[in-house]
Amino acid sequence: MPWTLTSAVARIAGLVGVSERRPAEEPVTSEPLFARAFQRAVDRASAADAKALGVARDQMGDDAPVLFRAVASGAPVSAVAALAAAWETLDPEAREAVANPVMRPQSYLRWVHVEARQVDQTTCGAATMGAMLMQGDPLVALWVVTGRTLADYIPPEVLAVMAEDAPVRGLDERWHALQRALHAQTTTSAIGPVAWPRSLGTPPWKVDDNTRFAGLRFRGAIVDDSSPEALAPVLAHARRALADGIPVPLYASGDSSLGLDSVIPRHVVLLVGDTGDGFLIYEPGTARILPLADADMRPGAGRQAALGNWSRASWVVLPVPRRA
């Protein structure tokens, strides 16, 4: 049977009695992740800040979940309040893009007039992380879409872009600059103090270290798609994350039938929806949102457009419970 590096490692670990540690799942709750984060912030805030958050929530009306995401991202109350005050002044297309940049029905991932393509062949990981970051932090999305920051607050990734002093006049330039900043972040000190060659893309073990989303922790895990029993809990965990509004980065590869250079994780996509018997996936090479059936994540299924025309799933980045 054709093999991937990750499936081979999983099989060898099983033979020697070492089980692959998979990310543990969060307890089941009925309240959405971002609503929980907002309520925690209100409960911990001073009386003045709690009142400001309540006023901002009321200003946002039906779009209050956008505000909840801003709070969960760690933005200060001043920026959250400024977002609520500015919300109705945004162009409707910009408001739609900021409100839900990734997890909404669409055939192409597009913000206003710009498709969310990776900037070059090395930045699929950075593009995936950037799209996920925009979903988790509407103040990053606001900057990408409009160029605006609020109340003297600049998200750390935007600060990193500004430190490069590169031109970011339009939406496309800001999106490309965000990718480059994230790519630099994930390739610096990737192996101890040693940098990862940027020409090789994003190392899988750095995506979980550098994913900023709602204050959550993330951990990468090997995907053994050669075993239905091993794959099932990974897919179940991904579905739980999506149900709570958390996109899931997934690395794809080829296998030994395509040559040894294909067996390692090669391309990164983002799971953005659950179809019941599969997933909707943002593929940054084409900026398309494509379906991938559970049944197609197995050896012999062939190349999949949703995996960037690779054929195997090899590594996944999932949320894990926070440390006490």
KESETOR-405670 format. One record per residue: residue number from 1; residue in one letter; x, y, z of N, C-alpha, C in turn. Coordinates in steps of 0.02 Angstrom, whole numbers. Layout:
N
NUM, A, X, Y, Z, X, Y, Z, X, Y, Z $
...
END
This chain:
324
1, M, 42, -60, 0, 0, 0, 0, 44, 62, 0 $
2, P, 29, 112, -42, 68, 175, -40, 64, 206, 30 $
3, W, 119, 236, 52, 122, 262, 119, 143, 336, 119 $
4, T, 125, 369, 173, 149, 437, 186, 195, 434, 246 $
5, L, 234, 486, 255, 278, 488, 314, 238, 483, 378 $
6, T, 182, 520, 381, 144, 521, 444, 110, 454, 457 $
7, S, 83, 422, 404, 52, 356, 416, 104, 305, 435 $
8, A, 165, 309, 406, 218, 262, 425, 239, 272, 497 $
9, V, 247, 335, 518, 265, 349, 587, 212, 323, 635 $
10, A, 148, 334, 618, 95, 309, 661, 96, 233, 667 $
11, R, 109, 199, 610, 110, 126, 611, 169, 100, 652 $
12, I, 227, 131, 643, 287, 110, 681, 275, 121, 755 $
13, A, 246, 179, 773, 231, 193, 843, 185, 140, 872 $
14, G, 135, 119, 833, 90, 67, 856, 125, 1, 866 $
15, L, 173, -16, 822, 209, -80, 827, 253, -84, 888 $
16, V, 281, -26, 908, 325, -26, 967, 289, -7, 1030 $
17, G, 223, 0, 1025, 183, 13, 1085, 179, 84, 1107 $
18, V, 195, 130, 1061, 190, 201, 1077, 129, 228, 1041 $
19, S, 81, 254, 1078, 20, 281, 1047, 30, 355, 1032 $
20, E, 5, 374, 975, 8, 445, 955, -39, 485, 999 $
21, R, -12, 539, 1031, -52, 580, 1074, -92, 629, 1032 $
22, R, -157, 621, 1034, -201, 666, 995, -225, 722, 1040 $
23, P, -237, 781, 1012, -263, 836, 1052, -329, 816, 1086 $
24, A, -332, 830, 1150, -394, 815, 1187, -448, 864, 1169 $
25, E, -509, 843, 1173, -565, 886, 1154, -589, 928, 1213 $
26, E, -616, 986, 1197, -647, 1028, 1248, -713, 996, 1270 $
27, P, -734, 1009, 1332, -800, 984, 1353, -856, 1014, 1311 $
28, V, -909, 975, 1302, -966, 998, 1262, -1003, 1053, 1300 $
29, T, -1018, 1108, 1266, -1058, 1162, 1294, -1108, 1184, 1241 $
30, S, -1163, 1214, 1264, -1214, 1237, 1217, -1203, 1309, 1197 $
31, E, -1166, 1348, 1237, -1156, 1419, 1222, -1097, 1426, 1175 $
32, P, -1103, 1467, 1122, -1049, 1474, 1074, -985, 1500, 1107 $
33, L, -928, 1481, 1077, -862, 1499, 1103, -855, 1574, 1114 $
34, F, -873, 1614, 1064, -861, 1686, 1069, -909, 1719, 1118 $
35, A, -969, 1695, 1123, -1016, 1721, 1173, -990, 1707, 1244 $
36, R, -960, 1648, 1254, -931, 1632, 1319, -874, 1679, 1335 $
37, A, -832, 1693, 1284, -775, 1738, 1295, -799, 1808, 1313 $
38, F, -852, 1831, 1279, -878, 1898, 1293, -905, 1901, 1365 $
39, Q, -942, 1851, 1385, -970, 1852, 1453, -916, 1849, 1506 $
40, R, -863, 1810, 1493, -807, 1809, 1541, -775, 1878, 1547 $
41, A, -768, 1912, 1490, -738, 1979, 1491, -781, 2027, 1530 $
42, V, -847, 2023, 1521, -892, 2067, 1559, -887, 2052, 1633 $
43, D, -886, 1989, 1651, -884, 1969, 1722, -820, 1992, 1756 $
44, R, -765, 1996, 1719, -701, 2014, 1748, -686, 2089, 1744 $
45, A, -725, 2125, 1705, -711, 2196, 1693, -732, 2239, 1752 $
46, S, -703, 2298, 1753, -727, 2349, 1800, -798, 2369, 1782 $
47, A, -831, 2404, 1828, -900, 2424, 1814, -904, 2467, 1751 $
48, A, -856, 2513, 1743, -857, 2558, 1684, -846, 2519, 1620 $
49, D, -797, 2472, 1621, -783, 2433, 1560, -841, 2385, 1545 $
50, A, -871, 2357, 1596, -928, 2312, 1585, -985, 2350, 1552 $
51, K, -997, 2411, 1574, -1049, 2452, 1545, -1032, 2469, 1472 $
52, A, -968, 2485, 1459, -947, 2501, 1390, -956, 2441, 1344 $
53, L, -941, 2382, 1369, -950, 2321, 1328, -1024, 2309, 1315 $
54, G, -1066, 2320, 1365, -1138, 2312, 1355, -1166, 2361, 1304 $
55, V, -1144, 2423, 1308, -1166, 2473, 1259, -1143, 2454, 1189 $
56, A, -1081, 2433, 1182, -1054, 2413, 1117, -1093, 2354, 1089 $
57, R, -1109, 2306, 1131, -1149, 2248, 1107, -1216, 2271, 1081 $
58, D, -1248, 2316, 1117, -1314, 2340, 1096, -1309, 2380, 1031 $
59, Q, -1255, 2417, 1023, -1245, 2455, 960, -1239, 2409, 900 $
60, M, -1208, 2351, 910, -1196, 2304, 854, -1259, 2267, 834 $
61, G, -1309, 2262, 878, -1371, 2229, 860, -1359, 2156, 839 $
62, D, -1386, 2139, 781, -1380, 2070, 756, -1308, 2051, 740 $
63, D, -1265, 2101, 733, -1195, 2086, 718, -1152, 2082, 781 $
64, A, -1184, 2076, 839, -1147, 2070, 902, -1095, 2014, 902 $
65, P, -1106, 1957, 867, -1053, 1906, 866, -986, 1931, 841 $
66, V, -987, 1981, 797, -923, 2011, 774, -887, 2042, 834 $
67, L, -925, 2077, 875, -897, 2109, 935, -870, 2056, 983 $
68, F, -907, 2000, 990, -884, 1947, 1034, -816, 1920, 1011 $
69, R, -806, 1914, 945, -743, 1890, 919, -686, 1940, 935 $
70, A, -701, 2005, 931, -651, 2055, 947, -630, 2049, 1020 $
71, V, -678, 2039, 1064, -663, 2031, 1135, -621, 1967, 1146 $
72, A, -641, 1912, 1115, -606, 1849, 1123, -534, 1853, 1097 $
73, S, -522, 1898, 1048, -455, 1905, 1020, -407, 1939, 1069 $
74, G, -433, 1969, 1122, -391, 2004, 1170, -386, 2079, 1159 $
75, A, -426, 2106, 1113, -425, 2178, 1100, -447, 2217, 1162 $
76, P, -420, 2275, 1173, -440, 2316, 1231, -512, 2342, 1222 $
77, V, -542, 2360, 1278, -611, 2384, 1277, -618, 2446, 1232 $
78, S, -567, 2489, 1232, -571, 2550, 1190, -578, 2532, 1116 $
79, A, -541, 2481, 1093, -545, 2461, 1023, -611, 2426, 1008 $
80, V, -635, 2388, 1055, -700, 2354, 1047, -756, 2406, 1041 $
81, A, -754, 2455, 1085, -804, 2508, 1082, -799, 2548, 1017 $
82, A, -738, 2561, 994, -729, 2597, 932, -754, 2557, 872 $
83, L, -747, 2491, 874, -773, 2449, 820, -849, 2455, 817 $
84, A, -882, 2454, 874, -955, 2460, 875, -977, 2528, 849 $
85, A, -940, 2580, 868, -958, 2648, 846, -948, 2657, 771 $
86, A, -898, 2622, 743, -883, 2631, 672, -922, 2583, 627 $
87, W, -955, 2533, 656, -982, 2478, 617, -1029, 2500, 561 $
88, E, -1077, 2542, 577, -1126, 2562, 527, -1098, 2610, 475 $
89, T, -1038, 2637, 487, -1007, 2681, 438, -969, 2643, 384 $
90, L, -960, 2578, 393, -922, 2539, 344, -964, 2526, 282 $
91, D, -931, 2523, 225, -963, 2502, 163, -993, 2432, 173 $
92, P, -1053, 2418, 147, -1085, 2353, 158, -1041, 2294, 138 $
93, E, -1004, 2299, 82, -961, 2244, 62, -904, 2234, 112 $
94, A, -876, 2289, 137, -823, 2283, 187, -851, 2254, 252 $
95, R, -910, 2277, 270, -941, 2251, 332, -953, 2176, 327 $
96, E, -976, 2153, 270, -987, 2081, 260, -922, 2042, 265 $
97, A, -868, 2069, 236, -804, 2035, 237, -776, 2031, 308 $
98, V, -784, 2084, 347, -759, 2085, 415, -802, 2041, 460 $
99, A, -868, 2041, 447, -914, 2004, 490, -900, 1929, 489 $
100, N, -883, 1903, 431, -869, 1831, 428, -826, 1817, 367 $
101, P, -760, 1827, 373, -717, 1823, 314, -708, 1753, 286 $
102, V, -720, 1700, 326, -704, 1633, 303, -765, 1587, 304 $
103, M, -800, 1584, 360, -850, 1532, 370, -920, 1556, 349 $
104, R, -928, 1565, 284, -994, 1582, 255, -999, 1549, 187 $
105, P, -1060, 1535, 164, -1068, 1501, 99, -1040, 1543, 42 $
106, Q, -995, 1514, 3, -965, 1549, -54, -925, 1498, -94 $
107, S, -915, 1512, -157, -876, 1466, -198, -803, 1487, -201 $
108, Y, -790, 1552, -193, -723, 1578, -189, -717, 1619, -125 $
109, L, -659, 1614, -92, -646, 1656, -35, -623, 1724, -61 $
110, R, -667, 1773, -55, -656, 1839, -85, -678, 1892, -35 $
111, W, -636, 1944, -28, -655, 2001, 14, -660, 2062, -32 $
112, V, -721, 2088, -37, -737, 2142, -83, -717, 2119, -153 $
113, H, -662, 2144, -182, -644, 2127, -250, -581, 2083, -254 $
114, V, -554, 2063, -196, -490, 2027, -195, -500, 1954, -174 $
115, E, -476, 1908, -216, -478, 1837, -198, -420, 1820, -151 $
116, A, -433, 1777, -104, -386, 1763, -50, -336, 1709, -71 $
117, R, -297, 1723, -123, -246, 1676, -146, -182, 1683, -106 $
118, Q, -146, 1628, -100, -79, 1632, -71, -35, 1674, -117 $
119, V, 11, 1710, -87, 50, 1759, -126, 101, 1725, -172 $
120, D, 127, 1665, -152, 173, 1628, -194, 171, 1555, -174 $
121, Q, 214, 1513, -204, 211, 1441, -193, 232, 1420, -122 $
122, T, 261, 1466, -84, 286, 1448, -17, 238, 1470, 39 $
123, T, 184, 1505, 23, 145, 1537, 76, 75, 1508, 85 $
124, C, 65, 1444, 66, -1, 1414, 79, -15, 1413, 154 $
125, G, 36, 1397, 195, 26, 1396, 267, 10, 1465, 294 $
126, A, 47, 1515, 270, 36, 1584, 292, -33, 1609, 271 $
127, A, -54, 1592, 210, -121, 1613, 187, -175, 1580, 229 $
128, T, -167, 1516, 244, -215, 1481, 287, -218, 1512, 356 $
129, M, -159, 1526, 385, -157, 1557, 451, -187, 1627, 449 $
130, G, -174, 1664, 394, -201, 1731, 389, -276, 1732, 385 $
131, A, -305, 1686, 345, -378, 1681, 341, -408, 1662, 408 $
132, M, -376, 1615, 442, -400, 1594, 508, -395, 1652, 558 $
133, L, -340, 1689, 555, -332, 1747, 600, -386, 1798, 588 $
134, M, -402, 1812, 525, -455, 1861, 510, -523, 1838, 536 $
135, Q, -535, 1772, 535, -598, 1747, 562, -600, 1756, 638 $
136, G, -543, 1747, 671, -541, 1752, 743, -536, 1823, 769 $
137, D, -508, 1868, 729, -496, 1937, 753, -523, 1986, 701 $
138, P, -583, 2014, 712, -611, 2060, 663, -572, 2125, 656 $
139, L, -529, 2141, 705, -488, 2201, 698, -431, 2189, 648 $
140, V, -407, 2128, 642, -360, 2111, 589, -397, 2112, 522 $
141, A, -456, 2082, 521, -496, 2082, 459, -512, 2153, 437 $
142, L, -528, 2197, 484, -544, 2267, 468, -483, 2300, 436 $
143, W, -424, 2287, 463, -364, 2318, 434, -351, 2291, 363 $
144, V, -357, 2225, 354, -345, 2196, 287, -394, 2226, 237 $
145, V, -458, 2229, 256, -510, 2249, 209, -510, 2325, 197 $
146, T, -499, 2364, 249, -506, 2437, 242, -442, 2477, 255 $
147, G, -392, 2446, 287, -332, 2483, 306, -339, 2521, 371 $
148, R, -395, 2513, 405, -408, 2551, 467, -387, 2514, 529 $
149, T, -361, 2551, 578, -354, 2527, 646, -395, 2573, 690 $
150, L, -410, 2551, 751, -457, 2589, 794, -428, 2601, 863 $
151, A, -441, 2661, 889, -426, 2680, 958, -353, 2667, 976 $
152, D, -308, 2681, 930, -235, 2673, 941, -215, 2601, 956 $
153, Y, -260, 2553, 941, -242, 2482, 951, -223, 2452, 884 $
154, I, -166, 2419, 882, -143, 2386, 821, -129, 2313, 838 $
155, P, -165, 2266, 808, -152, 2195, 822, -79, 2177, 808 $
156, P, -52, 2128, 844, 20, 2114, 838, 42, 2095, 767 $
157, E, 0, 2059, 730, 19, 2041, 662, 22, 2102, 616 $
158, V, -22, 2150, 628, -21, 2212, 589, 40, 2253, 607 $
159, L, 59, 2253, 671, 121, 2286, 691, 181, 2256, 655 $
160, A, 181, 2189, 648, 236, 2156, 613, 239, 2178, 541 $
161, V, 182, 2187, 508, 181, 2212, 440, 209, 2283, 437 $
162, M, 187, 2325, 483, 209, 2394, 483, 284, 2400, 495 $
163, A, 311, 2353, 533, 383, 2354, 547, 424, 2341, 484 $
164, E, 394, 2308, 435, 429, 2294, 373, 432, 2355, 327 $
165, D, 390, 2404, 341, 388, 2467, 302, 378, 2454, 228 $
166, A, 336, 2404, 212, 320, 2388, 142, 256, 2425, 123 $
167, P, 246, 2439, 58, 185, 2474, 38, 123, 2430, 48 $
168, V, 73, 2458, 81, 11, 2420, 94, -48, 2466, 79 $
169, R, -50, 2493, 19, -101, 2542, 2, -169, 2511, -12 $
170, G, -171, 2451, -40, -234, 2421, -59, -246, 2356, -22 $
171, L, -308, 2330, -29, -326, 2268, 5, -280, 2211, -15 $
172, D, -264, 2206, -80, -221, 2152, -102, -152, 2157, -72 $
173, E, -125, 2218, -68, -58, 2227, -39, -58, 2211, 36 $
174, R, -112, 2229, 71, -116, 2213, 142, -121, 2138, 153 $
175, W, -161, 2103, 112, -167, 2031, 118, -100, 1996, 104 $
176, H, -65, 2019, 53, 0, 1989, 37, 50, 2004, 93 $
177, A, 49, 2065, 120, 96, 2083, 173, 82, 2042, 236 $
178, L, 19, 2029, 251, 2, 1988, 309, 31, 1917, 301 $
179, Q, 23, 1889, 241, 52, 1823, 228, 127, 1823, 239 $
180, R, 161, 1873, 213, 234, 1875, 219, 255, 1881, 292 $
181, A, 218, 1920, 331, 234, 1927, 402, 224, 1861, 439 $
182, L, 170, 1827, 425, 157, 1763, 458, 208, 1710, 435 $
183, H, 227, 1712, 372, 277, 1665, 347, 343, 1675, 382 $
184, A, 363, 1738, 390, 425, 1753, 426, 421, 1730, 499 $
185, Q, 363, 1740, 529, 353, 1721, 599, 360, 1646, 610 $
186, T, 333, 1607, 563, 333, 1534, 572, 397, 1500, 549 $
187, T, 440, 1536, 513, 502, 1506, 490, 563, 1528, 530 $
188, T, 553, 1575, 575, 608, 1598, 618, 613, 1552, 678 $
189, S, 674, 1529, 694, 686, 1484, 751, 640, 1424, 748 $
190, A, 635, 1393, 691, 590, 1336, 682, 619, 1272, 710 $
191, I, 686, 1266, 710, 720, 1207, 738, 768, 1233, 791 $
192, G, 744, 1240, 853, 784, 1273, 903, 797, 1345, 881 $
193, P, 859, 1366, 881, 875, 1434, 858, 883, 1440, 783 $
194, V, 877, 1384, 747, 891, 1383, 676, 828, 1400, 636 $
195, A, 834, 1444, 588, 777, 1463, 546, 762, 1408, 496 $
196, W, 697, 1403, 478, 675, 1357, 427, 681, 1391, 359 $
197, P, 708, 1358, 308, 712, 1391, 242, 643, 1411, 217 $
198, R, 633, 1474, 203, 567, 1498, 183, 544, 1467, 117 $
199, S, 592, 1445, 77, 573, 1413, 13, 537, 1347, 23 $
200, L, 541, 1318, 84, 509, 1254, 98, 440, 1263, 129 $
201, G, 415, 1325, 132, 349, 1336, 159, 348, 1340, 235 $
202, T, 291, 1321, 264, 280, 1327, 336, 288, 1260, 370 $
203, P, 336, 1252, 417, 343, 1188, 451, 281, 1172, 493 $
204, P, 255, 1111, 489, 192, 1095, 523, 192, 1109, 597 $
205, W, 248, 1097, 630, 250, 1105, 703, 250, 1178, 725 $
206, K, 255, 1225, 678, 254, 1296, 697, 185, 1327, 690 $
207, V, 139, 1293, 655, 72, 1322, 646, 36, 1325, 713 $
208, D, 41, 1271, 753, 6, 1272, 817, 38, 1323, 864 $
209, D, 104, 1333, 861, 137, 1381, 905, 117, 1452, 888 $
210, N, 100, 1465, 826, 89, 1534, 803, 18, 1550, 784 $
211, T, -29, 1506, 800, -99, 1518, 784, -131, 1559, 841 $
212, R, -155, 1618, 824, -189, 1660, 874, -263, 1661, 858 $
213, F, -302, 1631, 902, -374, 1625, 889, -410, 1619, 955 $
214, A, -445, 1672, 975, -490, 1672, 1033, -456, 1650, 1098 $
215, G, -390, 1662, 1104, -355, 1643, 1164, -346, 1569, 1174 $
216, L, -360, 1529, 1123, -356, 1456, 1128, -284, 1432, 1119 $
217, R, -271, 1372, 1144, -209, 1337, 1129, -223, 1287, 1072 $
218, F, -171, 1274, 1032, -178, 1227, 977, -119, 1178, 979 $
219, R, -132, 1119, 952, -79, 1069, 948, -85, 1032, 882 $
220, G, -28, 1021, 850, -27, 982, 789, -29, 908, 804 $
221, A, -58, 869, 759, -63, 797, 768, -55, 762, 701 $
222, I, -20, 705, 703, -13, 663, 644, -82, 637, 623 $
223, V, -93, 637, 558, -154, 606, 530, -133, 541, 496 $
224, D, -159, 485, 520, -148, 420, 488, -210, 403, 448 $
225, D, -212, 426, 385, -272, 414, 345, -274, 344, 315 $
226, S, -223, 303, 330, -224, 234, 307, -267, 189, 350 $
227, S, -288, 215, 408, -328, 176, 455, -393, 213, 471 $
228, P, -451, 187, 452, -514, 219, 469, -522, 229, 544 $
229, E, -498, 181, 583, -504, 186, 656, -462, 244, 684 $
230, A, -404, 256, 653, -362, 311, 676, -388, 378, 651 $
231, L, -418, 379, 591, -441, 442, 561, -505, 467, 594 $
232, A, -549, 422, 615, -615, 442, 640, -613, 492, 697 $
233, P, -572, 482, 750, -572, 531, 805, -545, 599, 783 $
234, V, -499, 600, 735, -473, 664, 710, -528, 703, 675 $
235, L, -567, 668, 633, -622, 702, 598, -675, 725, 647 $
236, A, -688, 684, 698, -738, 704, 748, -716, 766, 785 $
237, H, -653, 769, 803, -627, 828, 838, -631, 890, 793 $
238, A, -614, 882, 728, -619, 938, 682, -691, 963, 677 $
239, R, -738, 917, 677, -809, 938, 673, -830, 975, 736 $
240, R, -805, 954, 793, -821, 989, 855, -793, 1060, 853 $
241, A, -733, 1068, 827, -703, 1135, 822, -744, 1179, 775 $
242, L, -763, 1153, 717, -802, 1192, 669, -870, 1212, 698 $
243, A, -900, 1167, 737, -965, 1183, 767, -959, 1242, 815 $
244, D, -899, 1253, 842, -888, 1308, 888, -858, 1369, 852 $
245, G, -857, 1367, 785, -832, 1425, 747, -757, 1427, 739 $
246, I, -722, 1371, 748, -649, 1369, 744, -629, 1334, 680 $
247, P, -600, 1368, 631, -575, 1334, 571, -516, 1289, 590 $
248, V, -502, 1240, 546, -452, 1189, 562, -400, 1184, 506 $
249, P, -337, 1202, 518, -285, 1193, 468, -269, 1118, 458 $
250, L, -261, 1099, 395, -246, 1030, 377, -190, 1029, 325 $
251, Y, -138, 990, 339, -84, 980, 290, -100, 920, 246 $
252, A, -85, 927, 182, -94, 873, 134, -26, 853, 105 $
253, S, -24, 792, 79, 37, 767, 48, 18, 721, -9 $
254, G, 69, 694, -43, 59, 637, -86, 76, 575, -47 $
255, D, 95, 523, -82, 119, 462, -48, 175, 431, -88 $
256, S, 197, 373, -67, 255, 342, -98, 245, 325, -171 $
257, S, 183, 320, -193, 171, 306, -264, 190, 365, -309 $
258, L, 196, 425, -279, 215, 485, -317, 288, 503, -307 $
259, G, 325, 463, -268, 396, 478, -255, 407, 499, -183 $
260, L, 469, 489, -159, 484, 502, -89, 477, 576, -70 $
261, D, 485, 621, -120, 477, 691, -103, 405, 711, -92 $
262, S, 358, 664, -103, 287, 678, -94, 260, 653, -27 $
263, V, 299, 614, 11, 271, 581, 70, 268, 627, 130 $
264, I, 302, 685, 128, 300, 731, 184, 244, 781, 175 $
265, P, 220, 813, 230, 168, 865, 222, 191, 920, 175 $
266, R, 150, 935, 124, 171, 980, 71, 128, 1043, 62 $
267, H, 64, 1040, 80, 19, 1095, 64, -30, 1102, 122 $
268, V, -50, 1165, 136, -95, 1179, 192, -161, 1207, 166 $
269, V, -216, 1179, 191, -283, 1204, 176, -318, 1216, 242 $
270, L, -379, 1243, 238, -415, 1260, 299, -486, 1233, 296 $
271, L, -503, 1191, 344, -572, 1166, 350, -615, 1222, 378 $
272, V, -668, 1241, 341, -710, 1297, 361, -784, 1279, 369 $
273, G, -802, 1218, 353, -872, 1198, 359, -879, 1122, 363 $
274, D, -932, 1100, 395, -948, 1029, 402, -1010, 1014, 361 $
275, T, -1005, 968, 313, -1062, 950, 271, -1098, 888, 296 $
276, G, -1075, 859, 351, -1106, 798, 377, -1068, 737, 356 $
277, D, -1055, 730, 291, -1016, 674, 266, -949, 696, 237 $
278, G, -929, 757, 255, -866, 785, 231, -858, 856, 255 $
279, F, -816, 893, 221, -799, 961, 243, -799, 1009, 183 $
280, L, -807, 1073, 198, -792, 1127, 151, -723, 1153, 169 $
281, I, -681, 1162, 118, -611, 1177, 128, -590, 1238, 88 $
282, Y, -557, 1285, 121, -525, 1341, 87, -457, 1317, 62 $
283, E, -449, 1320, -5, -386, 1299, -36, -351, 1362, -60 $
284, P, -296, 1383, -27, -268, 1449, -41, -235, 1456, -110 $
285, G, -217, 1400, -142, -187, 1406, -208, -235, 1433, -260 $
286, T, -299, 1419, -252, -350, 1442, -300, -399, 1491, -268 $
287, A, -397, 1499, -202, -444, 1540, -164, -515, 1512, -168 $
288, R, -522, 1448, -185, -589, 1418, -190, -609, 1384, -125 $
289, I, -675, 1381, -113, -703, 1341, -60, -730, 1277, -92 $
290, L, -700, 1221, -74, -713, 1158, -109, -735, 1104, -60 $
291, P, -778, 1058, -82, -799, 1003, -39, -747, 946, -40 $
292, L, -742, 913, 16, -702, 852, 21, -740, 802, 64 $
293, A, -759, 745, 34, -797, 694, 71, -750, 655, 117 $
294, D, -778, 632, 173, -739, 589, 218, -712, 529, 179 $
295, A, -752, 502, 134, -732, 443, 96, -673, 455, 51 $
296, D, -659, 518, 35, -603, 534, -9, -538, 545, 30 $
297, M, -541, 541, 97, -480, 546, 137, -457, 475, 155 $
298, R, -432, 441, 104, -408, 372, 112, -361, 356, 55 $
299, P, -316, 308, 65, -271, 289, 11, -309, 266, -50 $
300, G, -285, 285, -108, -316, 264, -170, -371, 308, -196 $
301, A, -390, 359, -158, -444, 403, -180, -421, 450, -235 $
302, G, -356, 459, -243, -330, 501, -296, -322, 574, -276 $
303, R, -299, 613, -322, -287, 684, -308, -354, 720, -296 $
304, Q, -353, 767, -248, -413, 802, -229, -402, 877, -238 $
305, A, -447, 909, -275, -442, 982, -285, -442, 1019, -218 $
306, A, -481, 995, -170, -486, 1028, -105, -421, 1025, -66 $
307, L, -377, 978, -84, -312, 971, -52, -256, 1001, -95 $
308, G, -275, 1045, -140, -226, 1075, -185, -197, 1025, -234 $
309, N, -239, 975, -253, -220, 921, -299, -168, 873, -269 $
310, W, -162, 873, -203, -127, 819, -168, -180, 766, -150 $
311, S, -156, 708, -126, -203, 652, -119, -213, 627, -48 $
312, R, -172, 649, -1, -175, 620, 66, -176, 675, 119 $
313, A, -212, 663, 174, -211, 706, 233, -154, 681, 278 $
314, S, -114, 727, 306, -56, 705, 343, -45, 737, 411 $
315, W, -73, 796, 423, -60, 832, 487, -118, 880, 497 $
316, V, -141, 886, 558, -197, 930, 573, -180, 971, 635 $
317, V, -206, 1031, 639, -195, 1076, 696, -263, 1088, 729 $
318, L, -269, 1066, 792, -333, 1067, 826, -329, 1103, 893 $
319, P, -384, 1132, 916, -384, 1164, 982, -381, 1113, 1038 $
320, V, -347, 1131, 1091, -342, 1087, 1150, -363, 1127, 1211 $
321, P, -383, 1093, 1265, -403, 1129, 1326, -348, 1174, 1352 $
322, R, -366, 1231, 1377, -317, 1278, 1405, -288, 1251, 1469 $
323, R, -225, 1268, 1484, -195, 1249, 1547, -232, 1285, 1604 $
324, A, -235, 1251, 1660, -267, 1282, 1719, -224, 1341, 1742 $
END
